[in-house]
Amino acid sequence: MSDQALPTDQSDSQTQKRRIRKRTGTTRERTGCVTCRRRKKKCTNEYPVCDHCRRLNFECIREEPRQAVVGKSAPGDGSVNGPLPEADTTVLATSSSTVLAVPSSTWTAPVLSLDPVASWPGTAGDSTAATSRRLLLRYYLQTLSTLLTSTLENNCFASVFLPMATESPMLLNAIIAHSSSHLSLRDKSYEVLALQSRSNALSSLAASLSSTDRDPELDLSCCLVLCSMESILGDTSKWYNHLVGASQIIRATSGTMYEDGQLSADQLAQFFNTFEGRWLKRNFAYHDALHTVTMNTRPLISGYYWQSADEEVADSYFGLASRIIYLISEISVLNADMAEATAAFAKEATQSPSPASSTTTGTSPTVIGEDEAKILDDPEIQHVPRSDIPLPETNGQSQVRSDFSSRAQRLESELQEWTPPDCQDIHLKAMAETYRNAALIHLYRVLRRHLPDLTPALDRKLAAPVQGIVEAVEKMPVRCLPETTLLFPLFMAGGETNQADQIRIIRQRMVDIINYRHFHNVEVALTVLDELWRLRAGNTTPGNGQRRVDWVDVLARRRWRLALT
């Protein structure tokens, strides 16, 4: 009998071992985020984004909780729980019912689905102040912060500003003002509430700035929130005041209030060095760099002071284009240096005119729009002084021109050779390409302004980046997250193209952003481009030294400070 029992014991032991191995394997397969499981990596299980996905800027996808099945159903029958979403669909809803389905192959940014204003009752004045503030804060968290960010994995509009607001009534007032102001753009019944909220926010900021017990990070945050708010409202002046205030806070904190030189990452290493502080520096740098393009000026603070060791993580504003933002800033520095050099040589020539230049310097100053008036004869165009027309060159000017040309060539080479960091989000990469091409357009425009003899060659070069922007934009679906900051490249491309098909694509995308996101600075920018295209359509081909009308002329006539952020 013992001989007969032995095989049975051995069989039970082997069966137990097999079951243990199988149970261990099943447990390993069912834990962690879907992203790590698809990559066959062990997930660290941090929530909402695991370490691996955060480091690699992957979308950390989690399985939705499974609903209990009551009764039996045939395979494939969706009568109990309803049909499951398709695996290659990514839809972001801004309500609590958000579902992000797992993409089948290449991952793309989620597409926005905006809640109707009717789903936010009680915020237009028919409830208590406390209830309104709670609802406006929820609107900011669920809707506005998502409309503003280019990536969900690093949405600092929510992950930075909201935690800071818990310890700062001033910042909370600014966020509520931003939220109510955006709601008022969607529904005019919120306008009174928005005005009250903006008044509270400005009063809180003024009180903080006059206080001796101040937190620079909170003050800077408030300025940047209000700058973004005024920009989206379509304001053409007040957003700049908040940006200047933000620059003064940074300089005062770093001890460089009265210095005009660059600030490096090392100089600001001990200031704003928290996770929140680093985002604030990037936020400010983005607004600062882009404002130099439309206002034809230097950055308020130059230098790569927001540089980070981990630039593969997409920023909430500029995505993967951190280096490109710095190069845009450097191109604006080059523009300012060239303008100052031209003005210095002009002043020197006026004080000691030579026979060779007497006929040139004796004329009255050239004005912006003079050539356009000859071409268009349009009484709506008003002219403003222009001081960047170069005079005949001397030996000193030739050397300066050579130095500027070398700087421009270095910038052009870096822009042409730059590639975005590795990222599985093809829409973020496409957005980075649009910024690279927009920076090239900015560079060529600067050279064309100061070196008019190179205009034919530069016009030929401009065609490639304009086409590059149009092609990249066409690859990005309407309402994808990175679309939120497409205004700058769209505007730069629109200002340089005369092709009807490119104009149609650019204009339609801007109209889509206006109608869906309700960003009124996009509407202001489109107004400028529409006027520019109308003026150009009515003129003949410039010749005999005539210069075609530019969006700079339209902004000068309207006296607008255009925000492209």
C-alpha angles and dihedrals in degrees: 000000000000089000090054094048095053097073090048092054092048090049092051091049093051092047091051092051092050092050092051092052092048094048092050092051093049091052092052092051095051102051132081131027122319090243095061092042092054089049089046091237128137107254119225088216096225112157135258091002122016122223094254094052092044092051095046096037091239124154105259101218121194128195115250114242110268117243120232113258115227113204126344130298135183119262110278093016109136097185094109106042100012127242117316119240116262115263096236096052123101115186124165117202117191094220131080090270093073114153122186110189121207113260115233099223128338112035120228135184115276118259116240125242109192121213114236117252088241088071090067103067123171099033099097096074106287095104140053121286092248092052092048092051092050092050093046090050090051090049089053093049098044102032120009098044089052092050090052102048127080093205135032095208092064104027099158092173085075105021095048109026099043098052089046090050090060088070098035124060087188093060091042089055090051092051092048089049090052091048096048092044092055091047089053089057088058097041124018092210087079095057096097092049090048092052091050091049093049090049091053091048094051092047091051092049093048091050092050094048091052093049124096091215100068136153109214093204092055093045091049091048092052092050092050094048090051091045090054091045094052091045093053090046087062095247115163101200118014095065088063092055090057090048091053089049090052091052091052091052091052093047094045091050093048094044094245099107094131098036124098097191128106124284116222129204088252093055091053095038093106093042124072089356097144121098087261093046094053090053090049090054091050091046092052094043091055094054092040096051095047095046089060090064099057096034095045094227145115121277113268086233118017129197135066093281094146094055113138135191091231105052093149088084108092116242121230091240112027099021110202095350101092093126091046091056089054092049091050087054091050092050089054089051088053090049092052092046092051092048092050092048091050091049091049093051091046091052091048092050091049093052095047109020118191125213091250093057102033093098091051101044093044093068125092119264117280116245133213110256097024093118092043090055089057091049102038104024085207113164091202092069113092120192130230128192116276119201102173100084104118121234125220108297126252125194090269092051091050090056092047091048090051091052092049091047091054091052091048092050091052091051092047093049093050092048093048093048097042119110126184119254118266110283133157092215102093092190093058089050091049090051090051089053091053090054092048091053092044089054089053090052089051091051094049091047091053092051092046091052095052101029104042092169087071094054098109093051093044093049089056091050092050093064094071100055091043090055090044091057093048092050093047092049091052089056091057114081119231112270096017112146099250089056088080093082100036093107095092098053092039091053094046092050093044091053093058105039129089096175114115095216093052092046090051093052094046094046095046092051092050090049090051091053091048095048096045108030096030093220102161095193085069087055091051091050091049090051089057093048093046090055091045093051091047093052093046093047090058098050135079125239107291115246143157093048095314118145123215120240115271134200087249087069092051092050091047092051092049093040090227130160100209119209113208095180 
